[in-house]
């Protein structure tokens, strides 16, 4: 959620940290700040608002050229987005600077204790409490890593913490619990960040931190320990994308670039999945075929766009693997006493692998004895490490807050998981699985075809920029696509939008229809599901008769829809279950263009952050 970056090495830390913050700005934007250790002092600059405000401040009041520093872009949880609440936070004497991502749940109790002990609080944040706790523990221990370990044992909640101290020159210490933190391994310099994008221009070698671990970095070394002080062997890995993947590449917005990258992302997610004997493989699995054959229930947990991918997964899993499947909002999952045991499989879908609601659902499922399979875009992140099996999507870095290529690659992943389950459970023969994989392999070309025909969609979006509402209808796999289209419009255009199962119109929703209301309709293929197509066409006639302005997404060659469409958007003819891969593209483009027409920043929509690492 918030962006964290720290540096220790021979270069001016202020420059390295500021570059990292620019790459992490999409993670948080309420305020930003940098602290640099220079000789006998810690120098601090903080400003509310966008990172550009901090850059102006640094131009007016430069920081020194010390080689140890840290910085932060904030998404507010405790305290308004003001200069005083911006990170980093200092201790009473200004010797220590601390940045934080997450929520300290017992901060009020700790704050009261610190105030009674004479500490002066200058902000309304939960983060400042940790700075003062570290102040006391460092005074006793004289070692920043040990002080951090002691403090972490006092904290409830989720957090990534990074600190520097005047009396520990050339040292950066970090800690994590349920919140992302990674070390960048340079030559004579080291980085600590919430995302590898922060240091990808300097090194592509990284070290992942596990749950409840503390890291101490110097220019030439890294030491990882558990909160109890025992040494830990961290896992290093190579980042398989470079700095160019995190740049806009000539597009006005990252989101436009990422929409355009979807054919390549779909193709990359499919590479190497099918062996010569037609069998499918996952990236990592500690589940044998017998265990999967014994599964009698599947529960998918996810949030936001990933939840919509999960809804589509339900259709594919039940159709291909013949296993009962439920789809749950991860934020609600553990609060309703779900019934799980060793015969249950929980599938967790998360782009970042750090979504805290989903992580908590995974941990709850594991406690109940269920097996867990993760679908994730971020190698080595927390949710895959907590799971029994992993299938990584290969979307590459997604900087825009609204999910686009991460969503379509999640769709590819859930199709692969459904086929994998069908394979091991014997509900599909190897040649049948291979046949569907061949159909999937044709999808990048079909997605590219859709992208080539989007100018009419942009024109419709611009014409509806002043509309107060847009409704979306669908049936079968088109229903989750309708939900995703509505979410995109809410996220980016800040307008009312709702997605509905079209059959529910007659149960109340049709009361929303009045003259001129735009209604997007995701039509199913006319062949193979002719009854479904006919029923949805009847729903279209129902809203048109009440004055709706209908925008139909329909398969090429579907002439039955022509008389009922005020605007007609064509997509290629593909198998029914795979249609979301092409039908969601116009909805992404529509939302992006409409938001731009309304003057919004589509990469950083208000009140949102890319990775939600708080509950």
Secondary structure per residue as TSV (DSSP state, phi and psi in degrees):
chain	resnum	aa	ss	phi	psi
A	1	X	-	360.0	-69.8
A	2	X	-	-76.7	158.0
A	3	X	E	-99.1	129.6
A	4	X	E	-122.6	133.8
A	5	X	E	-150.9	136.6
A	6	X	E	-138.4	155.5
A	7	X	E	-143.8	143.9
A	8	X	E	-141.9	125.9
A	9	X	S	168.9	-165.4
A	10	X	S	-81.7	-18.5
A	11	X	S	-83.2	161.0
A	12	X	-	-61.3	117.8
A	13	X	H	-60.6	-33.7
A	14	X	H	-58.8	-39.1
A	15	X	H	-72.2	-43.0
A	16	X	H	-65.1	-44.7
A	17	X	H	-66.1	-42.2
A	18	X	H	-63.0	-40.5
A	19	X	H	-61.1	-43.1
A	20	X	H	-62.7	-39.9
A	21	X	H	-64.8	-35.5
A	22	X	H	-61.2	-38.4
A	23	X	H	-75.4	-19.7
A	24	X	H	-104.3	5.1
A	25	X	G	-59.5	-29.7
A	26	X	G	-62.9	-19.0
A	27	X	G	-80.4	-20.0
A	28	X	-	-172.1	150.1
A	29	X	-	-150.9	4.6
A	30	X	S	-70.7	-30.5
A	31	X	E	-167.7	168.3
A	32	X	E	-151.4	155.6
A	33	X	E	-162.2	159.0
A	34	X	E	-138.4	141.1
A	35	X	E	-126.8	139.0
A	36	X	E	-127.7	135.9
A	37	X	E	-91.6	120.6
A	38	X	E	-136.3	104.8
A	39	X	T	63.3	-118.4
A	40	X	T	-98.9	19.8
A	41	X	E	-145.6	159.9
A	42	X	E	-109.1	117.2
A	43	X	E	-99.1	136.6
A	44	X	E	-130.9	138.1
A	45	X	E	-135.1	131.3
A	46	X	E	-142.4	143.9
A	47	X	E	-147.2	139.9
A	48	X	E	-72.4	158.2
A	49	X	S	90.9	-159.6
A	50	X	S	-68.7	162.6
A	51	X	H	-57.7	-29.9
A	52	X	H	-57.9	-32.6
A	53	X	H	-64.3	-40.1
A	54	X	H	-66.5	-39.4
A	55	X	H	-61.6	-38.8
A	56	X	H	-63.1	-43.8
A	57	X	H	-60.6	-42.2
A	58	X	H	-68.1	-31.0
A	59	X	H	-68.9	-36.8
A	60	X	H	-78.3	-40.2
A	61	X	S	-129.6	84.1
A	62	X	-	-63.4	152.8
A	63	X	-	-87.6	156.8
A	64	X	-	-69.2	173.4
A	65	X	-	-95.4	25.2
A	66	X	-	-57.5	152.7
A	67	X	S	-93.4	8.1
A	68	X	E	-126.3	126.0
A	69	X	E	-165.9	170.1
A	70	X	E	-149.6	158.3
A	71	X	E	-149.7	169.2
A	72	X	E	-157.2	137.8
A	73	X	E	-113.2	130.6
A	74	X	E	-107.2	141.2
A	75	X	-	-117.0	111.5
A	76	X	-	-65.8	133.3
A	77	X	S	-120.5	-46.2
A	78	X	S	-118.4	114.8
A	79	X	S	93.5	143.1
A	80	X	-	-65.4	159.9
A	81	X	S	-76.0	84.5
A	82	X	S	-122.2	169.1
A	83	X	T	-57.4	-43.5
A	84	X	T	-68.6	-27.1
A	85	X	T	-90.8	-9.8
A	86	X	S	-65.7	152.3
A	87	X	S	-90.5	157.5
A	88	X	-	-72.7	161.5
A	89	X	E	-112.1	147.1
A	90	X	E	-107.3	162.5
A	91	X	-	-84.0	-176.3
A	92	X	T	-60.1	-38.7
A	93	X	T	-94.2	-0.3
A	94	X	S	71.6	22.2
A	95	X	-	-90.0	-24.5
A	96	X	E	-123.1	138.9
A	97	X	E	-123.4	138.5
A	98	X	E	-137.1	140.5
A	99	X	E	-124.2	159.5
A	100	X	E	-154.3	138.5
A	101	X	E	-122.6	131.2
A	102	X	E	123.4	-161.3
A	103	X	E	-136.7	129.0
A	104	X	E	-94.3	105.8
A	105	X	T	-72.0	-27.3
A	106	X	T	-103.2	27.4
A	107	X	H	-65.7	-34.1
A	108	X	H	-63.5	-44.7
A	109	X	H	-62.8	-45.1
A	110	X	H	-65.8	-38.3
A	111	X	H	-61.6	-44.6
A	112	X	H	-59.4	-43.2
A	113	X	H	-62.7	-42.0
A	114	X	H	-68.4	-40.6
A	115	X	H	-63.2	-42.3
A	116	X	H	-63.0	-28.7
A	117	X	T	-84.0	-1.2
A	118	X	T	104.3	3.3
A	119	X	-	-74.7	143.5
A	120	X	-	-102.5	120.0
A	121	X	-	-93.6	129.8
A	122	X	-	-110.4	-2.1
A	123	X	S	-136.0	174.7
A	124	X	S	-102.9	17.1
A	125	X	-	-92.2	159.2
A	126	X	S	-77.5	-23.4
A	127	X	H	-63.3	-42.0
A	128	X	H	-59.9	-29.1
A	129	X	H	-56.7	-42.0
A	130	X	H	-66.6	-37.9
A	131	X	H	-58.9	-41.7
A	132	X	H	-74.5	-34.2
A	133	X	H	-62.4	-42.6
A	134	X	H	-64.0	-37.9
A	135	X	H	-55.0	-48.4
A	136	X	H	-67.0	-44.1
A	137	X	H	-69.7	-35.1
A	138	X	H	-67.1	-37.9
A	139	X	H	-60.5	-33.0
A	140	X	H	-82.9	-40.0
A	141	X	H	-91.9	-35.2
A	142	X	S	71.6	12.7
A	143	X	-	-138.2	120.0
A	144	X	H	-67.5	-38.7
A	145	X	H	-65.9	-42.9
A	146	X	H	-65.3	-41.7
A	147	X	H	-60.5	-40.2
A	148	X	H	-64.1	-42.1
A	149	X	H	-61.3	-43.7
A	150	X	H	-60.5	-44.4
A	151	X	H	-67.1	-41.0
A	152	X	H	-59.2	-33.1
A	153	X	T	-69.1	-15.1
A	154	X	T	-91.6	-9.8
A	155	X	-	-98.7	138.6
A	156	X	-	-107.9	143.2
A	157	X	E	120.3	-158.6
A	158	X	E	-119.5	143.5
A	159	X	E	-165.6	147.5
A	160	X	E	-117.7	129.8
A	161	X	E	-125.7	138.8
A	162	X	E	-137.7	135.2
A	163	X	E	-140.9	151.7
A	164	X	E	-130.1	157.9
A	165	X	E	-141.9	140.3
A	166	X	T	-55.6	-36.6
A	167	X	T	-90.6	10.2
A	168	X	S	-131.6	64.8
A	169	X	T	-63.5	145.0
A	170	X	T	71.2	22.4
A	171	X	-	-131.7	135.0
A	172	X	E	-124.3	132.0
A	173	X	E	-120.2	134.5
A	174	X	E	-130.3	161.7
A	175	X	E	-148.6	152.6
A	176	X	E	-144.7	144.5
A	177	X	E	-148.6	115.1
A	178	X	S	58.1	26.6
A	179	X	S	-152.4	141.3
A	180	X	-	-72.5	142.3
A	181	X	-	-158.1	133.0
A	182	X	E	-138.7	150.1
A	183	X	E	-105.1	132.6
A	184	X	E	-96.5	125.0
A	185	X	E	-98.0	99.3
A	186	X	-	-97.8	-174.5
A	187	X	S	-103.4	104.3
A	188	X	S	75.7	13.0
A	189	X	-	-156.2	152.0
A	190	X	E	-136.9	155.9
A	191	X	E	-130.8	148.7
A	192	X	E	-131.1	129.4
A	193	X	E	-153.2	164.5
A	194	X	S	-82.5	-11.9
A	195	X	S	-155.7	139.0
A	196	X	G	-62.1	-20.7
A	197	X	G	-57.5	-26.5
A	198	X	G	-65.0	-30.1
A	199	X	T	-124.1	12.6
A	200	X	T	-64.4	-23.4
A	201	X	T	-73.7	-17.6
A	202	X	T	-104.5	-36.2
A	203	X	-	-156.3	148.9
A	204	X	S	-112.7	10.9
A	205	X	E	-99.9	129.8
A	206	X	E	-136.5	160.1
A	207	X	E	-127.5	122.7
A	208	X	E	-84.9	143.6
A	209	X	-	-101.3	136.4
A	210	X	-	-88.3	-178.9
A	211	X	T	-64.1	136.8
A	212	X	T	56.3	52.7
A	213	X	E	-127.9	151.8
A	214	X	E	-118.9	137.6
A	215	X	E	-120.5	138.0
A	216	X	E	-120.6	118.2
A	217	X	E	-117.6	142.3
A	218	X	E	-125.4	172.7
A	219	X	T	-56.1	-25.7
A	220	X	T	-119.0	6.3
A	221	X	E	-159.8	160.0
A	222	X	E	-135.2	132.1
A	223	X	E	-128.0	125.5
A	224	X	E	-115.3	133.1
A	225	X	E	-135.2	158.8
A	226	X	E	-77.5	168.3
A	227	X	T	-59.4	-25.1
A	228	X	T	-85.9	2.2
A	229	X	S	94.1	-9.0
A	230	X	-	-70.7	140.9
A	231	X	B	-66.9	148.0
A	232	X	-	-130.0	139.9
A	233	X	-	-93.5	104.8
A	234	X	-	-71.6	159.5
A	235	X	E	-101.3	119.1
A	236	X	E	-89.8	154.4
A	237	X	E	-155.1	162.7
A	238	X	E	-103.4	130.8
A	239	X	-	-79.4	121.3
A	240	X	-	-93.4	22.4
A	241	X	S	-135.1	159.2
A	242	X	-	-116.2	-173.8
A	243	X	G	-62.0	-31.8
A	244	X	G	-62.7	-27.9
A	245	X	G	-70.0	-18.4
A	246	X	G	-102.7	9.5
A	247	X	S	-104.2	161.3
A	248	X	-	-73.2	-20.9
A	249	X	T	61.3	34.8
A	250	X	T	92.3	-8.5
A	251	X	-	-83.5	153.1
A	252	X	S	-69.3	-29.9
A	253	X	S	-136.1	148.7
A	254	X	H	-58.2	-37.4
A	255	X	H	-60.8	-40.4
A	256	X	H	-63.3	-42.0
A	257	X	H	-62.1	-42.5
A	258	X	H	-73.0	-31.4
A	259	X	H	-63.1	-43.0
A	260	X	H	-68.5	-24.0
A	261	X	T	-83.0	-1.0
A	262	X	H	-63.6	-37.2
A	263	X	H	-59.7	-42.8
A	264	X	H	-67.5	-37.7
A	265	X	H	-65.9	-40.9
A	266	X	H	-63.4	-44.8
A	267	X	H	-62.6	-42.2
A	268	X	H	-64.0	-37.9
A	269	X	H	-67.5	-22.9
A	270	X	H	-89.3	-17.8
A	271	X	T	-61.4	129.5
A	272	X	T	75.0	11.9
A	273	X	-	-80.7	-26.0
A	274	X	B	-109.4	121.2
A	275	X	-	-79.5	172.7
A	276	X	T	-61.9	-28.3
A	277	X	T	-88.0	14.0
A	278	X	S	74.9	7.6
A	279	X	-	-86.2	145.6
A	280	X	B	-92.3	151.0
A	281	X	-	-130.7	149.2
A	282	X	-	-93.7	171.9
A	283	X	S	-70.8	-49.4
A	284	X	E	-139.5	134.0
A	285	X	E	-148.1	134.5
A	286	X	-	-118.3	29.7
A	287	X	-	-119.4	120.6
A	288	X	-	-84.3	168.1
A	289	X	H	-61.2	-36.9
A	290	X	H	-62.6	-41.9
A	291	X	H	-59.8	-44.3
A	292	X	H	-69.6	-30.6
A	293	X	H	-68.7	-27.0
A	294	X	T	-85.2	-6.3
A	295	X	-	-65.2	129.2
A	296	X	-	-115.0	-0.7
A	297	X	E	-157.3	141.1
A	298	X	E	-120.5	134.9
A	299	X	E	-123.9	124.7
A	300	X	E	-99.8	130.1
A	301	X	E	-120.9	134.7
A	302	X	E	-170.4	172.7
A	303	X	-	-133.1	152.5
A	304	X	H	58.7	-134.3
A	305	X	H	-60.6	-35.1
A	306	X	H	-62.0	-33.0
A	307	X	H	-64.0	-40.2
A	308	X	H	-65.6	-37.9
A	309	X	H	-61.3	-37.6
A	310	X	H	-63.8	-37.7
A	311	X	H	-62.6	-38.5
A	312	X	H	-69.8	-36.5
A	313	X	H	-58.3	-36.6
A	314	X	H	-57.0	-44.5
A	315	X	H	-61.4	-45.6
A	316	X	H	-68.2	-43.5
A	317	X	I	-65.2	-46.8
A	318	X	I	-68.1	-33.0
A	319	X	I	-74.9	-44.5
A	320	X	I	-90.9	-39.9
A	321	X	I	-101.3	-12.1
A	322	X	-	57.7	43.7
A	323	X	-	-119.7	133.4
A	324	X	-	-57.8	135.2
A	325	X	E	-135.1	132.8
A	326	X	E	-116.1	153.7
A	327	X	E	-125.7	125.8
A	328	X	E	-123.6	142.0
A	329	X	E	-68.6	123.6
A	330	X	H	-59.3	-32.1
A	331	X	H	-68.5	-18.1
A	332	X	H	-105.2	-16.5
A	333	X	H	-54.5	-54.0
A	334	X	T	-81.4	-0.6
A	335	X	T	-99.8	4.7
A	336	X	S	-119.2	17.8
A	337	X	-	55.2	59.5
A	338	X	-	-63.0	147.0
A	339	X	-	-96.5	107.6
A	340	X	-	-136.0	151.3
A	341	X	-	-152.8	-166.6
A	342	X	T	-68.0	-10.6
A	343	X	T	-95.7	8.2
A	344	X	E	-104.1	142.3
A	345	X	E	-115.8	123.2
A	346	X	E	-102.9	126.6
A	347	X	E	-106.0	118.0
A	348	X	E	-105.1	126.3
A	349	X	E	-114.6	123.5
A	350	X	E	-154.4	126.5
A	351	X	S	-60.6	-50.8
A	352	X	S	-81.1	-24.9
A	353	X	S	74.8	8.7
A	354	X	-	-125.0	3.2
A	355	X	-	-57.7	114.2
A	356	X	H	-67.2	-38.9
A	357	X	H	-57.1	-42.8
A	358	X	H	-71.2	-39.0
A	359	X	H	-62.1	-42.1
A	360	X	H	-65.3	-35.9
A	361	X	H	-65.2	-40.2
A	362	X	H	-62.4	-46.5
A	363	X	H	-62.5	-39.2
A	364	X	H	-65.0	-42.1
A	365	X	H	-62.8	-40.7
A	366	X	H	-64.8	-39.7
A	367	X	H	-62.1	-29.2
A	368	X	T	-88.9	2.9
A	369	X	T	92.6	1.9
A	370	X	-	-74.2	155.1
A	371	X	E	-86.0	150.6
A	372	X	E	-130.2	130.9
A	373	X	E	-118.0	128.5
A	374	X	E	-104.5	142.9
A	375	X	E	-117.9	119.6
A	376	X	E	-150.9	155.2
A	377	X	S	-102.8	-6.3
A	378	X	S	-118.9	108.6
A	379	X	T	-62.0	132.6
A	380	X	T	79.5	7.2
A	381	X	-	-76.2	176.7
A	382	X	H	-68.0	-46.0
A	383	X	H	-62.5	-46.2
A	384	X	H	-59.4	-37.5
A	385	X	H	-69.1	-26.3
A	386	X	T	-86.7	-1.5
A	387	X	S	-104.9	165.0
A	388	X	S	-87.1	-19.4
A	389	X	E	-153.7	153.3
A	390	X	E	-139.4	138.6
A	391	X	E	-123.8	114.1
A	392	X	E	-86.4	131.4
A	393	X	-	-77.7	159.9
A	394	X	-	-125.8	51.7
A	395	X	-	-75.4	-17.7
A	396	X	-	75.8	-178.1
A	397	X	-	-64.4	133.9
A	398	X	-	-116.3	108.2
A	399	X	-	-88.3	-41.5
A	400	X	S	-57.5	138.2
A	401	X	S	-64.8	-42.2
A	402	X	S	-72.7	129.8
A	403	X	-	-69.5	129.8
A	404	X	S	-130.1	-79.0
A	405	X	H	-69.3	-26.5
A	406	X	H	-66.9	-34.6
A	407	X	H	-68.0	-48.2
A	408	X	H	-68.0	-31.8
A	409	X	H	-73.5	-28.3
A	410	X	H	-64.4	-37.3
A	411	X	H	-61.8	-46.4
A	412	X	H	-58.8	-42.5
A	413	X	H	-63.5	-43.7
A	414	X	H	-68.0	-32.4
A	415	X	H	-63.7	-43.2
A	416	X	H	-64.2	-40.6
A	417	X	H	-63.5	-43.3
A	418	X	H	-60.2	-42.6
A	419	X	H	-68.4	-37.9
A	420	X	H	-61.4	-43.8
A	421	X	H	-64.2	-40.1
A	422	X	H	-62.7	-37.7
A	423	X	H	-64.7	-51.5
A	424	X	H	-74.4	-24.1
A	425	X	H	-92.3	-5.6
A	426	X	T	77.6	17.8
A	427	X	S	-84.9	-10.3
A	428	X	S	-139.4	140.0
A	429	X	-	-75.1	162.5
A	430	X	H	-57.7	-40.8
A	431	X	H	-70.5	-28.4
A	432	X	H	-69.2	-42.9
A	433	X	H	-60.5	-46.0
A	434	X	H	-60.8	-35.6
A	435	X	H	-63.1	-42.6
A	436	X	H	-68.9	-37.4
A	437	X	H	-63.4	-36.3
A	438	X	H	-64.4	-38.6
A	439	X	H	-63.8	-39.8
A	440	X	H	-63.4	-39.5
A	441	X	H	-63.3	-22.2
A	442	X	T	-82.6	-10.3
A	443	X	H	-70.1	-34.8
A	444	X	H	-55.5	-41.7
A	445	X	H	-64.3	-38.2
A	446	X	H	-69.7	-39.4
A	447	X	H	-62.6	-41.1
A	448	X	H	-62.1	-38.0
A	449	X	H	-61.9	-41.8
A	450	X	H	-61.7	-44.8
A	451	X	H	-62.2	-28.0
A	452	X	T	-73.9	-11.6
A	453	X	T	-119.3	28.2
A	454	X	-	-93.4	-3.6
A	455	X	H	-60.8	-41.1
A	456	X	H	-59.8	-34.2
A	457	X	H	-64.0	-41.6
A	458	X	H	-63.6	-38.7
A	459	X	H	-64.1	-42.8
A	460	X	H	-61.7	-42.6
A	461	X	H	-60.3	-45.5
A	462	X	H	-63.7	-35.1
A	463	X	H	-71.2	-21.2
A	464	X	T	-106.0	14.4
A	465	X	T	-60.9	-27.2
A	466	X	T	-95.7	1.8
A	467	X	-	-65.8	139.9
A	468	X	S	-79.6	-16.2
A	469	X	E	-156.6	153.7
A	470	X	E	-139.1	134.8
A	471	X	E	-108.9	152.2
A	472	X	E	-129.1	133.5
A	473	X	E	-123.7	146.5
A	474	X	E	-162.5	166.7
A	475	X	-	-134.4	157.3
A	476	X	T	55.4	-135.1
A	477	X	H	-68.4	-12.6
A	478	X	H	-72.9	-20.7
A	479	X	H	-67.2	-50.3
A	480	X	H	-61.1	-32.2
A	481	X	H	-63.8	-40.0
A	482	X	H	-61.8	-41.2
A	483	X	H	-61.9	-41.7
A	484	X	H	-66.2	-39.9
A	485	X	H	-61.8	-41.3
A	486	X	H	-66.8	-41.0
A	487	X	H	-61.5	-44.0
A	488	X	H	-58.0	-41.5
A	489	X	H	-69.4	-39.4
A	490	X	H	-64.7	-44.4
A	491	X	H	-61.6	-43.3
A	492	X	H	-98.9	-38.9
A	493	X	H	-98.3	-8.1
A	494	X	-	56.2	44.4
A	495	X	S	-129.1	163.6
A	496	X	E	-71.1	130.0
A	497	X	E	-151.5	141.5
A	498	X	E	-139.1	142.2
A	499	X	E	-108.3	138.7
A	500	X	E	-134.3	148.3
A	501	X	E	-72.2	121.3
A	502	X	G	-58.5	-30.9
A	503	X	G	-65.2	-17.5
A	504	X	G	-82.8	-5.2
A	505	X	G	-50.6	-48.7
A	506	X	G	-70.5	-9.5
A	507	X	G	-98.9	19.7
A	508	X	T	138.6	-36.3
A	509	X	G	-63.3	-30.2
A	510	X	G	-62.8	-15.5
A	511	X	G	-64.6	-19.7
A	512	X	G	-78.2	-15.3
A	513	X	-	-80.7	127.0
A	514	X	-	-145.1	177.0
A	515	X	T	-55.5	124.2
A	516	X	T	86.5	-3.2
A	517	X	-	-65.6	122.6
A	518	X	E	-70.6	131.6
A	519	X	E	-129.1	113.4
A	520	X	E	-81.7	135.4
A	521	X	E	-128.5	123.8
A	522	X	E	-94.1	102.0
A	523	X	-	-80.7	138.5
A	524	X	-	-76.8	163.9
A	525	X	-	-58.6	141.4
A	526	X	S	-71.3	-26.3
A	527	X	S	-92.5	145.5
A	528	X	S	82.8	-29.9
A	529	X	-	-129.5	43.7
A	530	X	H	-59.3	-35.9
A	531	X	H	-65.0	-44.6
A	532	X	H	-62.0	-43.0
A	533	X	H	-61.1	-45.0
A	534	X	H	-64.6	-39.5
A	535	X	H	-66.9	-41.0
A	536	X	H	-68.6	-35.1
A	537	X	H	-63.5	-34.6
A	538	X	H	-65.0	-38.5
A	539	X	H	-62.6	-37.9
A	540	X	H	-62.5	-43.4
A	541	X	H	-63.3	-35.1
A	542	X	H	-63.0	-43.3
A	543	X	H	-76.0	-33.1
A	544	X	H	-65.3	-36.5
A	545	X	T	-67.6	-15.3
A	546	X	T	-107.1	14.0
A	547	X	T	98.8	5.0
A	548	X	-	-65.4	148.2
A	549	X	E	-96.4	107.3
A	550	X	E	-96.1	132.5
A	551	X	E	-121.3	108.8
A	552	X	E	-103.9	130.4
A	553	X	E	-99.0	110.7
A	554	X	E	-137.2	154.0
A	555	X	E	-65.7	145.5
A	556	X	T	-57.1	134.4
A	557	X	T	90.5	-6.6
A	558	X	-	-82.9	92.1
A	559	X	G	-84.1	-17.8
A	560	X	G	-62.8	-23.5
A	561	X	G	-84.0	-17.3
A	562	X	G	-55.4	-45.8
A	563	X	G	-67.2	-12.9
A	564	X	G	-111.2	9.6
A	565	X	-	-114.1	121.8
A	566	X	S	-74.2	-33.1
A	567	X	E	-134.8	136.7
A	568	X	E	-122.5	123.5
A	569	X	E	-113.8	121.6
A	570	X	E	-95.2	140.9
A	571	X	E	-128.6	157.0
A	572	X	-	-64.1	153.5
A	573	X	-	-75.5	120.0
A	574	X	-	-137.6	166.6
A	575	X	-	-57.1	146.9
A	576	X	G	-53.1	-49.8
A	577	X	G	-64.6	-25.3
A	578	X	G	-91.8	-5.0
A	579	X	T	-58.5	-33.4
A	580	X	H	-54.3	-27.8
A	581	X	H	-62.9	-29.0
A	582	X	H	-102.8	-32.9
A	583	X	H	-74.9	-21.6
A	584	X	H	-77.9	-22.4
A	585	X	H	-60.3	-49.6
A	586	X	H	-59.9	-32.4
A	587	X	H	-70.0	-36.6
A	588	X	H	-63.8	-48.2
A	589	X	H	-63.1	-42.1
A	590	X	H	-59.4	-48.5
A	591	X	H	-64.3	-42.5
A	592	X	H	-63.1	-47.8
A	593	X	H	-67.2	-39.7
A	594	X	H	-65.2	-39.9
A	595	X	H	-64.6	-42.6
A	596	X	H	-62.5	-41.0
A	597	X	H	-62.0	-27.2
A	598	X	T	-89.2	3.4
A	599	X	T	83.6	20.1
A	600	X	-	-93.4	153.1
A	601	X	-	-86.7	104.5
A	602	X	S	-73.1	-20.3
A	603	X	S	-77.2	-30.1
A	604	X	S	-130.4	70.0
A	605	X	-	-62.8	149.4
A	606	X	T	-62.3	146.4
A	607	X	T	66.2	5.6
A	608	X	-	-117.2	154.5
A	609	X	-	-134.7	157.6
A	610	X	S	-66.8	-47.8
A	611	X	S	-117.3	119.4
A	612	X	-	-93.8	99.2
A	613	X	-	-107.7	25.5
A	614	X	-	-129.2	155.1
A	615	X	-	-87.9	360.0
